[in-house]
């Protein structure tokens, strides 16, 4: 049985080119094209149970560290049940990877084994850790080698994720399927009456868009108008096409992760019922926000709790996101697309669940008046502050145990977003106004509407290294690979930045 009928395509005819002057005369030639918006609402056959990534096995070593093993490998998968095998890559399997889970205060070690035919690495997106363990472009793992970063988890309970980060090849490797979720727990979260049985009422929802060629392979046709990367017309949720989730409790917690390489989603329920937003990138909010929509750009996460009624079916859906652009640019960047994501199927009898509390966890606010410096990061074209990424250049140094304010600006008409490694930040303002409730918690990734400056405040603690940098970049991965990325180091007071290492890749690293 097919899992998805052909999507309806709403068609807009627009003018793309203007005047062509020939032989000194004013001859205007109009070039017209069809810009199609993808609409799968009501067109998805939800016939497959949602795959839930398994919790990764772990063990305690003789130093008391929680040890995980991840093997990056090639794979093949029949996504649509028609016998056509798609070439993929995954961790410990043919697509995506297991969910790693650790508790605040634990020392963890992850043995990353590269069985691909190319260099790769693993970045722990959202994690606070030393630069040499971060898995950025400087921590490459050669084919056949093992990299074993270790660090102490010292941040609140949160939904994080992991994915490759080799400079120039991140989009390609993530698109093939190399990604997974990393959940952190702590005592404050455990004390709240929230759903937390993994895979039952606490469910990872990793959303990715893909297009398939006639032979069943992933198709990476770029939209030349939007210039943002690849937008697919088929959604994979935890690698499942046309998924449904059987819900047996009155409330279900969905850990939403936008793991797409370019697409921004606007998640909500098909009947516009409100949901409880309890957490964003860096952990739980101070207070629950009651919303009907949450916009997530690539790399962003949100934890929502949905109330369901016995016997009903309701669909998680993405409606057209507000990208801050209009006309053909909006439509070609996915701003007019509607996509059915996941069907929730409630059992006829549901296990009672307590209501979500209004108050969640204390969130200590950073003081911008204590900032040691204010920086401006301007995203334009394929660079930041007019410069494209260079592996041998450190763009600036932050001093350990200091606070900084950054003004981040998208100054062109193309969608961008912003991600910073190592630290979570707090949003101070959006175009001079107070941020909405969904942006009031800890963040590491944020959408950048064109010409609307975002002011954020960050604090650099614990880890310093004058030579090994962290990254900041656009998380639309084609933009990142094309050079929209910079490097910073955290240094001790009075210490000067050094130089990034030159290397051909890691072997064993303990």
For each residue, the residues with C-beta under 8 A, 3 or more apart:
1: 45 47 81
2: 5 45 80
3: 44 45 46 47 48 80 81 241 242
4: 7 40 43 44 45 80 234 241 242
5: 2 43 44 45
6: 43
7: 4 38 39 40 43 233
8: 39 40 41 43
9: 36 37 38 39
10: 36 37 39 336
11: 34 35 36 37
12: 34 35 37 328 331 336
13: 32 33 34 35
14: 32 33 35 327 328
15: 18 30 31 32
16: 31 32 33 225 328
17: 20 29 30 31
18: 15 28 30
19: 26 27 28 29
20: 17 27 28 29
21: 24 25 26 27
22: 25 27
23:
24: 21
25: 21 22
26: 19 21
27: 19 20 21 22
28: 18 19 20
29: 17 19 20
30: 15 17 18
31: 15 16 17
32: 13 14 15 16
33: 13 14 16
34: 11 12 13
35: 11 12 13 14 225 328 331 332
36: 9 10 11
37: 9 10 11 12 331 336 337 338
38: 7 9 231 233 334 337 338 339
39: 7 8 9 10 43 337 338 339
40: 4 7 8 43 44 233 235 338 339 340
41: 8 317 338 339 340
42: 340
43: 4 5 6 7 8 39 40 340
44: 3 4 5 40 235 242 340
45: 1 2 3 4 5 242
46: 3 242 243 244 315 342 343
47: 1 3 242 244
48: 3 51 81 240 241 242 243 244
49: 240 243 244 245 246
50: 203 237 238 240 243 244 245 342
51: 48 238 239 240 243
52: 198 199 203 204 238
53: 96 97 98 99 180 181 204 206 238
54: 98 99
55: 98 99 101 198
56: 68 69 70 92 97 98 99 100 101
57: 68 69 98
58: 66 67 68 100 101 102
59: 66 67
60: 64 65 66 67
61: 64 65 67 109
62:
63: 107
64: 60 61 107
65: 60 61 106 107 108 109 150
66: 58 59 60 102 106 107 108 109
67: 58 59 60 61 108 109 110 111
68: 56 57 58 100 108 109 110 111
69: 56 57 92 110 111 113
70: 56 91 92 97 98 110 111 112 113 122 180
71: 91 92 113 115
72: 89 90 91 112 113 114 115 116 120 122 141 164 178
73: 89 90 91 92 94 115 116
74: 87 88 89 115 116 117
75: 87 88 89 90 93 94 95 177
76: 85 86 87 88 94
77: 85 86 88 94 95 239
78: 81 82 83 84 85 86 216
79: 86 212 216 236 239 241
80: 2 3 4 84 212 216 241
81: 1 3 48 78
82: 78 216
83: 78
84: 78 80 215 216
85: 76 77 78 216
86: 76 77 78 79 212 216 217 218
87: 74 75 76 176 217 218
88: 74 75 76 77 94 95 176 177 218
89: 72 73 74 75 94 95 116 173 176 177 178
90: 72 73 75 93 94 95 96 97 177 178
91: 70 71 72 73 96 97 98 178 180
92: 56 69 70 71 73 97 98
93: 75 90 96 97 98
94: 73 75 76 77 88 89 90 177
95: 75 77 88 89 90 177 239
96: 53 90 91 93 177 178 179 180 206 238 239
97: 53 56 70 90 91 92 93 162 178 179 180
98: 53 54 55 56 57 70 91 92 93 180
99: 53 54 55 56 180 181 182 183 198 204
100: 56 58 68 110 162 180 181 182 183
101: 55 56 58 182 183 184 185 198
102: 58 66 106 108 153 182 183 184 185
103: 106 153 184 185 186
104: 153 154 155 156 157 184 185 186 187
105: 152 153 154
106: 65 66 102 103 152 153
107: 63 64 65 66 150 151 152 153
108: 65 66 67 68 102 150 151 152 153
109: 61 65 66 67 68 148 149 150
110: 67 68 69 70 100 122 148 149 150
111: 67 68 69 70 146 147 148
112: 70 72 121 122 141 146 147 148 149
113: 69 70 71 72 145 146
114: 72 119 120 141 142 143 144 145 146 147
115: 71 72 73 74 143 144
116: 72 73 74 89 120 143
117: 74 143
118: 143 169
119: 114 140 141 142 143 166 169 505
120: 72 114 116 140 141 164 166 173 178
121: 112 135 136 137 139 140 141 147 164 165 166
122: 70 72 110 112 135 141 147 162 163 164 165
123: 134 135 136 162 163 164 165 421
124: 127 129 133 134 135 149 160 162 182
125: 160 161 162 163 182 299 419 444 445
126: 158 160 161 182 281 282 301 424 444 445
127: 124 134 151 153 155 160 182 422
128: 154 155 422 423 424 462 463
129: 124 133 134 149 151 422 463
130: 133 134 151 463 465 468
131: 134 136 422 463 465 468 469 470 489 490
132: 139 149 465 468
133: 124 129 130 139 149 150 151
134: 123 124 127 129 130 131 139 421 422 470 471
135: 121 122 123 124 139 149 162 165
136: 121 123 131 139 165 421 469 470 471
137: 121 140 165 166 167 391 471
138: 391 468 469 500 501 503
139: 121 132 133 134 135 136 147 149 506 509
140: 119 120 121 137 166 503 504 505 506
141: 72 112 114 119 120 121 122 145 146 147 505 506
142: 114 119 145 504 505 506 507
143: 114 115 116 117 118 119
144: 114 115
145: 113 114 141 142 505 506 507 508
146: 111 112 113 114 141 507 508
147: 111 112 114 121 122 139 141 506 507 508 509
148: 109 110 111 112 508 509 510
149: 109 110 112 124 129 132 133 135 139 509
150: 65 107 108 109 110 133 510
151: 107 108 127 129 130 133
152: 105 106 107 108
153: 102 103 104 105 106 107 108 127 184
154: 104 105 128 462
155: 104 127 128 158 184 282 283 424
156: 104 184 186 188 189 282 283 284 361 442
157: 104 184 185 186 188 189 190 283 284
158: 126 155 183 184 279 281 282 283 284 301 442
159: 181 183 204 255 257 279 281 301 303
160: 124 125 126 127 181 182 183 184 301
161: 125 126 179 180 181 182 206 257 259 301
162: 97 100 122 123 124 125 135 179 180 181 182
163: 122 123 125 170 173 174 178 179 180 259
164: 72 120 121 122 123 169 170 173 174 178
165: 121 122 123 135 136 137 170 471
166: 119 120 121 137 140 169 170 173
167: 137 170 389 391 481 485
168: 481
169: 118 119 164 166 172 173 481
170: 163 164 165 166 167 173 174 477 480 481
171: 174 175 229 230 261 477 478 480 481
172: 169 175 176 220
173: 89 120 163 164 166 169 170 176 178
174: 163 164 170 171 177 178 179 259 261 477
175: 171 172 210 218 220 230 261 477
176: 87 88 89 172 173 218
177: 75 88 89 90 94 95 96 174 239
178: 72 89 90 91 96 97 120 163 164 173 174
179: 96 97 161 162 163 174 206 259
180: 53 70 91 96 97 98 99 100 161 162 163 206
181: 53 99 100 159 160 161 162 204 206 255 257
182: 99 100 101 102 124 125 126 127 160 161 162
183: 99 100 101 102 158 159 160 204 255
184: 101 102 103 104 153 155 156 157 158 160 283
185: 101 102 103 104 157 189 190
186: 103 104 156 157 189 190
187: 104 190 191
188: 156 157 191 192 284 361
189: 156 157 185 186 192 194 196 283 284 361
190: 157 185 186 187 196
191: 187 188
192: 188 189 284 357 360 361
193: 354 355 356 357
194: 189 202 253 278 305 356
195: 201 202 249 251 252 253 305 353
196: 189 190 201 202 253
197: 200 201 202
198: 52 55 99 101 202 203
199: 52 202 203
200: 197 203 248 249
201: 195 196 197 247 248 249 251 252 253 353
202: 194 195 196 197 198 199 252 253 255
203: 50 52 198 199 200 245 252 253 254 255
204: 52 53 99 159 181 183 238 255 257
205: 237 238 254 255 256 257 316 341 342
206: 53 96 161 179 180 181 237 238 239 257 259
207: 235 236 237 256 257 258 259 260 265 341
208: 232 235 236 237 259 260
209: 231 232 233 234 235 236 260 263 339
210: 175 218 219 232 234 235 236
211: 218 219 220 221 230 231 232 233 234
212: 79 80 86 216 217 218 219 234
213: 216 217 218 219
214:
215: 84
216: 78 79 80 82 84 85 86 212 213
217: 86 87 212 213
218: 86 87 88 175 176 210 211 212 213
219: 210 211 212 213 232
220: 172 175 211 230
221: 211 230
222: 227 229 230 478
223: 226 227 228 229 230 231 332 333
224: 227
225: 16 35 328 329 332
226: 223 231 329 332 333 334 414 415
227: 222 223 224 414
228: 223 231 262 333 414 415 476 478 479
229: 171 222 223 261 262 476 477 478 479
230: 171 175 211 220 221 222 223 261 262 478
231: 38 209 211 223 226 228 262 263 333 334 337
232: 208 209 210 211 219 235 260 263
233: 7 38 40 209 211
234: 4 209 210 211 212 241
235: 40 44 207 208 209 210 232 241 339 340 341
236: 79 207 208 209 210 239 240 241
237: 50 205 206 207 208 240 243 341 342
238: 50 51 52 53 96 204 205 206 243
239: 51 77 79 95 96 177 206 236
240: 48 49 50 51 236 237 243
241: 3 4 48 79 80 234 235 236
242: 3 4 44 45 46 47 48
243: 46 48 49 50 51 237 238 240 342 343
244: 46 47 48 49 50 342 343 344 345
245: 49 50 203 252 342 343 344 345
246: 49 345 347
247: 201 252 308 344 345 346 347 350
248: 200 201 347 350 351
249: 195 200 201 252 350 351 352 353
250: 307 308 350 351 352 353
251: 195 201 305 306 307 308 353 356
252: 195 201 202 203 245 247 249 305 306 308 344
253: 194 195 196 201 202 203 278 303 304 305
254: 203 205 303 304 305 306 316
255: 159 181 183 202 203 204 205 301 303
256: 205 207 267 294 296 301 302 303 304
257: 159 161 181 204 205 206 207 301
258: 207 263 264 265 296 297 298 299 300 301
259: 161 163 174 179 206 207 208 298 299
260: 207 208 209 232 263 265 298
261: 171 174 175 229 230 298 476 477 478
262: 228 229 230 231 298 334 476 477 478
263: 209 231 232 258 260 298 334 337
264: 258 295 296 297 298 321 323 334 335 415 417 447
265: 207 258 260 295 296 318 321 339 341
266: 293 294 295 318 319 320 321 322
267: 256 293 294 295 296 302 304 316 317 318 341
268: 272 275 291 292 293 294 316 317 318 319
269: 272 273 275 292 306 314 315 316 317
270: 314 315 316 317 340
271: 314
272: 268 269 292
273: 269 292 306 307 314
274: 290 291 292
275: 268 269 290 291 292 304 305 306 307
276: 288 289 290 304 305 306 356
277: 280 285 288 289 290 291 294 302 303 304 437 438
278: 194 253 284 285 288 303 304 305 356 360
279: 158 159 283 284 285 301 302 303 360 441
280: 277 283 285 300 301 302 303 438 439 441 442 443
281: 126 158 159 300 301 424 441 442 443 444 445
282: 126 155 156 158 424 441 442 443 444
283: 155 156 157 158 184 189 279 280 361 424 441 442
284: 156 157 158 188 189 192 278 279 303 360 361 441
285: 277 278 279 280 288 289 360 361 363 437 440 441
286: 359 360 361 362 363 440 441
287: 358 359 360 437
288: 276 277 278 285 356 357 358 359 360
289: 276 277 285 437 438 440
290: 274 275 276 277
291: 268 274 275 277 294 437 438
292: 268 269 272 273 274 275
293: 266 267 268 319
294: 256 266 267 268 277 291 302 304 438
295: 264 265 266 267 321 322 438 447
296: 256 258 264 265 267 300 301 302
297: 258 264 300 415 417 445 446 447 475 476
298: 258 259 260 261 262 263 264 417 445 475 476 477
299: 125 258 259 417 419 444 445 475
300: 258 280 281 296 297 417 443 445 446 447
301: 126 158 159 160 161 255 256 257 258 279 280 281 296
302: 256 267 277 279 280 294 296 438
303: 159 253 254 255 256 277 278 279 280 284
304: 253 254 256 267 275 276 277 278 294
305: 194 195 251 252 253 254 275 276 278 356
306: 251 252 254 269 273 275 276 314 344
307: 250 251 273 275
308: 247 250 251 252 312 314 344 346 350
309: 312 346 350
310: 346 347 348 349 350
311: 346 347 348
312: 308 309 346
313: 343 344 345 346
314: 269 270 271 273 306 308 343 344 346
315: 46 269 270 340 341 342 343 344
316: 205 254 267 268 269 270 340 341 342 343 344
317: 41 267 268 269 270 338 339 340 341
318: 265 266 267 268 321 337 338 339 341
319: 266 268 293 338
320: 266 335 336 337 338
321: 264 265 266 295 318 334 335
322: 266 295 335 449
323: 264 330 333 334 335 415 447 449
324: 415 449 450 451 452
325: 329 330 333 335 413 415 449 450
326: 329 330
327: 14 330 331
328: 12 14 16 35 225 331 332
329: 225 226 325 326 332 333 413 414
330: 323 325 326 327 333 335 336
331: 12 35 37 327 328 335 336
332: 35 223 225 226 328 329
333: 223 226 228 231 323 325 329 330 414 415
334: 38 226 231 262 263 264 321 323 337
335: 264 320 321 322 323 325 330 331
336: 10 12 37 320 330 331
337: 37 38 39 231 263 318 320 334
338: 37 38 39 40 41 317 318 319 320
339: 38 39 40 41 209 235 265 317 318
340: 40 41 42 43 44 235 270 315 316 317 343
341: 205 207 235 237 265 267 315 316 317 318
342: 46 50 205 237 243 244 245 315 316
343: 46 243 244 245 313 314 315 316 340
344: 244 245 247 252 306 308 313 314 315 316
345: 244 245 246 247 313
346: 247 308 309 310 311 312 313 314 350
347: 246 247 248 310 311 350
348: 310 311
349: 310
350: 247 248 249 250 308 309 310 346 347
351: 248 249 250
352: 249 250
353: 195 201 249 250 251
354: 193
355: 193
356: 193 194 251 276 278 288 305
357: 192 193 288 360
358: 287 288
359: 286 287 288
360: 192 278 279 284 285 286 287 288 357
361: 156 188 189 192 283 284 285 286
362: 286
363: 285 286 441 442
364:
365: 426
366: 370 403 426 457 458 459
367: 370 403 457
368: 371 403 405 428 455 457
369:
370: 366 367 403
371: 368 374 402 403 404 405 457
372: 399 402 403 404
373: 402 404 405
374: 371 404 405 406 407
375: 396 404 405 406 407
376: 385 406 407 409
377: 384 385 406 407 408 409 418 472 486
378: 384 385 386 409 411
379: 384 408 409 410 411 412 416 418 448 474 484
380: 383 386 410 411 412
381: 412
382: 388 479 482 483 484
383: 380 386 387 388 389 483 484
384: 377 378 379 387 395 472 473 484 485 486
385: 376 377 378 395 486
386: 378 380 383
387: 383 384 390 393 395 486
388: 382 383 482 483 484
389: 167 383 473 483 484 485 486 487
390: 387 393
391: 137 138 167 487 500
392: 499 500 502
393: 387 390 487 500
394: 397 469 487 488 489 497 498 499 500
395: 384 385 387 486 487 488
396: 375 488 497
397: 394 466 488 489 490 491 495 496 497
398: 402 404 460 488 489 490 491
399: 372 402 460 490 491 492 493 495
400: 460 461 462 463 464 490 491 492 493
401: 460 461 493
402: 371 372 373 398 399 459 460
403: 366 367 368 370 371 372 457 458 459 460
404: 371 372 373 374 375 398 457 458 459 460
405: 368 371 373 374 375 428 455 456 457 458
406: 374 375 376 377 425 455 456 457 458
407: 374 375 376 377 453 454 455
408: 377 379 418 446 448 453 454 455 456
409: 376 377 378 379 448 451 452 453 454
410: 379 380 414 415 416 448 449 450 451 452
411: 378 379 380 450 451
412: 379 380 381 416 450
413: 325 329 450
414: 226 227 228 329 333 410 450
415: 226 228 264 297 323 324 325 333 410 447 448 450 476
416: 379 410 412 448 474 476 479 484
417: 264 297 298 299 300 445 446 447 448 474 475 476
418: 377 379 408 445 446 448 454 472 473 474 475
419: 125 299 444 445 471 472 473 474 475
420: 423 425 444 458 470 471 472
421: 123 134 136 444 470 471 472
422: 127 128 129 131 134 460 463 470 490
423: 128 420 444 458 459 460
424: 126 128 155 281 282 283 442 443 444 458
425: 406 420 442 443 444 456 457 458
426: 365 366 441 442 443 456 457 458
427: 430 435 439 440 443 446 454 455 456
428: 368 405 435 455 456 457
429: 432 433 434 435 453 454 455
430: 427 433 434 435 436 439 452 454
431: 449 452 453
432: 429 453
433: 429 430
434: 429 430
435: 427 428 429 430 439 440
436: 430 439 440
437: 277 285 287 289 291 440
438: 277 280 289 291 294 295 302
439: 280 427 430 435 436 443 446
440: 285 286 289 427 435 436 437
441: 279 280 281 282 283 284 285 286 363 426
442: 156 158 280 281 282 283 363 424 425 426
443: 280 281 282 300 424 425 426 427 439 446 456
444: 125 126 281 282 299 419 420 421 423 424 425
445: 125 126 281 297 298 299 300 417 418 419 475
446: 297 300 408 417 418 427 439 443 454 456
447: 264 295 297 300 323 415 417
448: 379 408 409 410 415 416 417 418 452 454
449: 322 323 324 325 410 431 452
450: 324 325 410 411 412 413 414 415
451: 324 409 410 411
452: 324 409 410 430 431 448 449
453: 407 408 409 429 431 432
454: 407 408 409 418 427 429 430 446 448
455: 368 405 406 407 408 427 428 429
456: 405 406 408 425 426 427 428 443 446
457: 366 367 368 371 403 404 405 406 425 426 428
458: 366 403 404 405 406 420 423 424 425 426
459: 366 402 403 404 423
460: 398 399 400 401 402 403 404 422 423 490
461: 400 401
462: 128 154 400
463: 128 129 130 131 400 422 490
464: 400 489 490 491 492 495
465: 130 131 132 468 489 490 491
466: 397 489 491 492 495 496 497 498
467: 489 497 498 499 500 501
468: 130 131 132 138 465 489 500 501
469: 131 136 138 394 487 488 489 500
470: 131 134 136 420 421 422 487 488 489 490
471: 134 136 137 165 419 420 421 485 486 487
472: 377 384 418 419 420 421 485 486 487 488
473: 384 389 418 419 479 480 484 485 486
474: 379 416 417 418 419 479 480 484 485
475: 297 298 299 417 418 419 445 480
476: 228 229 261 262 297 298 415 416 417 479 480 484
477: 170 171 174 175 229 261 262 298 480 481
478: 171 222 228 229 230 261 262 481 482
479: 228 229 382 416 473 474 476 482 484
480: 170 171 473 474 475 476 477 484 485
481: 167 168 169 170 171 477 478
482: 382 388 478 479
483: 382 383 388 389
484: 379 382 383 384 388 389 416 473 474 476 479 480
485: 167 384 389 471 472 473 474 480
486: 377 384 385 387 389 395 471 472 473
487: 389 391 393 394 395 469 470 471 472 500
488: 394 395 396 397 398 469 470 472
489: 131 394 397 398 464 465 466 467 468 469 470 497 498
490: 131 397 398 399 400 422 460 463 464 465 470
491: 397 398 399 400 464 465 466 495 496 497
492: 399 400 464 466 495
493: 399 400 401
494:
495: 397 399 464 466 491 492
496: 397 466 491
497: 394 396 397 466 467 489 491
498: 394 466 467 489
499: 392 394 467
500: 138 391 392 393 394 467 468 469 487
501: 138 467 468
502: 392
503: 138 140 506
504: 140 142
505: 119 140 141 142 145
506: 139 140 141 142 145 147 503 509
507: 142 145 146 147
508: 145 146 147 148
509: 139 147 148 149 506
510: 148 150
